Each structure stands twice: as C-alpha cells, then as structure tokens.
C-alpha cells in the first residue's frame, strides 16, 4: 500500500508540475488563431487535433492546466481556512455561540451547492473569480461542520482537559494539541475535494458561467466543443479525458492517504 501511495503522490506532483510549466511545454501558442488548420483531426503535427479557430488542443490543455489547478487550490485554501476558523470558534465556545454558527451552517447546507453557485454567479456576473467566490461561499460549511464535530470530540479528551487545567493559553492549546489531532481527517477530505472542485469549476465553465473565451481552461474547452461533437469529437474527448484522469488520481490518492493515516479503516477494508 505504501508503494501505491508513493506512485499516486508522484503522479499528483507530476500533474502539478505540468500545471506550473505547461505554458513552457506547449508546442504552439494556445491563443493563436489559424483558420487554415481549423478542425483538423489528431495528427503528428497536432497530436490532439485543433479546434474551430485552428488552435492546437494539446497546447490549450497544457496551458489550461494552470488555470484549472490554480483556481481549484485557491478555492480549497479559502474554504478550508474559513471553515476551520468557524469550526474552531464554534467548537470551543459556549452553547449559544455554537448554536448560532450551527444555524448558519445548516441554513447554507440546505441549498444545493451547484444551484446556489449558479444563482450567485448570475447576480455578481460570470467570470472565474466570481465562480470561485460563489462556490467558496457554500463549500466552507462542509469544513466548518467537520471541524466542529472533531473539536467537540477532542475537547472532552484528557490531554486537552489537563492542558486547560494546567493553565495553557487557548491559542497554544489549539496549535500544539488540538490541530495535530484533527488535521489528518481534514487533510483527507481536502484531497478528496480536489477532484470534486475541479469538476464543479469545469461544470460551471461548461455552462458558460466561469472561464470566458479565449482563455484556455478545461471546462471552457468542453463548452466550446459541444457544438462540434459530431464533426470534431476530439475537441471534447481530450479535455474530458485529462479532467477524468486528474480527478481519478486525486481521488485514489485521498483514499490511500486515509488508509495510511487511519490504520483502523484499512483493517476494516481487509
């Protein structure tokens, strides 16, 4: 299992490196229009074919990786940070404060996340950062609820009770004792959500609400290709395949990280 985990970590790192340096690896300018090469099928010259404007699909996928991964990790940082802060405050506060935050969390969780995001984007306007804002506005509740549940579970344990009785300051108790015991479960959920967030961003781009032309982004590429599915299926196939592979790798990685950090769960699977 450890060897499998190393392979998955290596693949994830490779994907991140491609996202960082994809623009340098691209054989063509992803924005350059050339109608002479419009809708060419995959060949040695253009291994993933070209789109309706003659742009190289492979180059656009490589350059779009930076946007797709960058926005995914930006959104992850926002929702995990906000969710953990709210969860810690609610979990360590009195019942009235906890109840107040619980009502907010439950109220937001009542809305389907995609529909809520579409409504927010419809109000503030289409665009990548508006889409990230809309999804972050609803997804932080997941991490707030998870952190709250973990804090309530941990704060009753002897090590935290003894630290409190010993006069250890609250901030020191959180950083030194509490966080190391809850971060592993939050980390697993975070890795699992990488794939979910990439799909959500791509889905909103597919609806024309996130990335706007001519910026290369995987969801936007799927959106642009839908009217050419019959005459140029490679325009949709390759971006969809790359998105599928990325989501699969991060989902498998999150599962194995959970098994590695939680031996009991691994034994149950056996």
FENGILIN-V474727 format. One record per residue. N is the residue number from 0. SS is DSSP state (2 for helix, 1 for strand, 0 for the rest). Layout:
BEGIN
n & ss
N & SS
N & SS
END
This chain:
BEGIN
n & ss
0 & 0
1 & 2
2 & 2
3 & 2
4 & 2
5 & 2
6 & 2
7 & 2
8 & 2
9 & 2
10 & 2
11 & 2
12 & 2
13 & 2
14 & 2
15 & 2
16 & 2
17 & 2
18 & 2
19 & 2
20 & 2
21 & 2
22 & 2
23 & 2
24 & 2
25 & 0
26 & 0
27 & 0
28 & 0
29 & 0
30 & 0
31 & 0
32 & 0
33 & 0
34 & 2
35 & 2
36 & 2
37 & 0
38 & 0
39 & 0
40 & 0
41 & 0
42 & 0
43 & 0
44 & 0
45 & 0
46 & 0
47 & 0
48 & 0
49 & 1
50 & 0
51 & 0
52 & 0
53 & 0
54 & 0
55 & 1
56 & 2
57 & 2
58 & 2
59 & 2
60 & 2
61 & 2
62 & 2
63 & 2
64 & 2
65 & 2
66 & 2
67 & 2
68 & 2
69 & 2
70 & 2
71 & 2
72 & 2
73 & 2
74 & 2
75 & 2
76 & 2
77 & 2
78 & 2
79 & 2
80 & 2
81 & 2
82 & 2
83 & 2
84 & 2
85 & 2
86 & 2
87 & 2
88 & 2
89 & 2
90 & 2
91 & 2
92 & 0
93 & 0
94 & 2
95 & 2
96 & 2
97 & 2
98 & 2
99 & 2
100 & 2
101 & 2
102 & 2
103 & 2
104 & 2
105 & 2
106 & 2
107 & 2
108 & 2
109 & 0
110 & 0
111 & 0
112 & 2
113 & 2
114 & 2
115 & 2
116 & 2
117 & 2
118 & 2
119 & 2
120 & 2
121 & 2
122 & 2
123 & 2
124 & 0
125 & 0
126 & 0
127 & 2
128 & 2
129 & 2
130 & 2
131 & 2
132 & 2
133 & 2
134 & 2
135 & 2
136 & 2
137 & 2
138 & 2
139 & 2
140 & 2
141 & 2
142 & 2
143 & 2
144 & 2
145 & 2
146 & 2
147 & 2
148 & 2
149 & 2
150 & 2
151 & 2
152 & 2
153 & 2
154 & 0
155 & 0
156 & 0
157 & 2
158 & 2
159 & 2
160 & 2
161 & 2
162 & 2
163 & 2
164 & 2
165 & 0
166 & 0
167 & 0
168 & 0
169 & 2
170 & 2
171 & 2
172 & 2
173 & 2
174 & 2
175 & 2
176 & 2
177 & 2
178 & 2
179 & 2
180 & 2
181 & 2
182 & 2
183 & 2
184 & 2
185 & 2
186 & 2
187 & 2
188 & 2
189 & 2
190 & 2
191 & 2
192 & 2
193 & 2
194 & 2
195 & 2
196 & 2
197 & 2
198 & 2
199 & 2
200 & 2
201 & 2
202 & 2
203 & 2
204 & 2
205 & 2
206 & 0
207 & 0
208 & 0
209 & 0
210 & 0
211 & 0
212 & 0
213 & 0
214 & 0
215 & 0
216 & 0
217 & 2
218 & 2
219 & 2
220 & 2
221 & 2
222 & 2
223 & 2
224 & 2
225 & 2
226 & 2
227 & 2
228 & 0
229 & 0
230 & 0
231 & 0
232 & 0
233 & 2
234 & 2
235 & 2
236 & 2
237 & 2
238 & 2
239 & 2
240 & 2
241 & 2
242 & 2
243 & 2
244 & 2
245 & 2
246 & 2
247 & 2
248 & 2
249 & 2
250 & 2
251 & 2
252 & 2
253 & 2
254 & 2
255 & 2
256 & 2
257 & 2
258 & 2
259 & 2
260 & 2
261 & 0
262 & 2
263 & 2
264 & 2
265 & 2
266 & 2
267 & 2
268 & 2
269 & 0
END
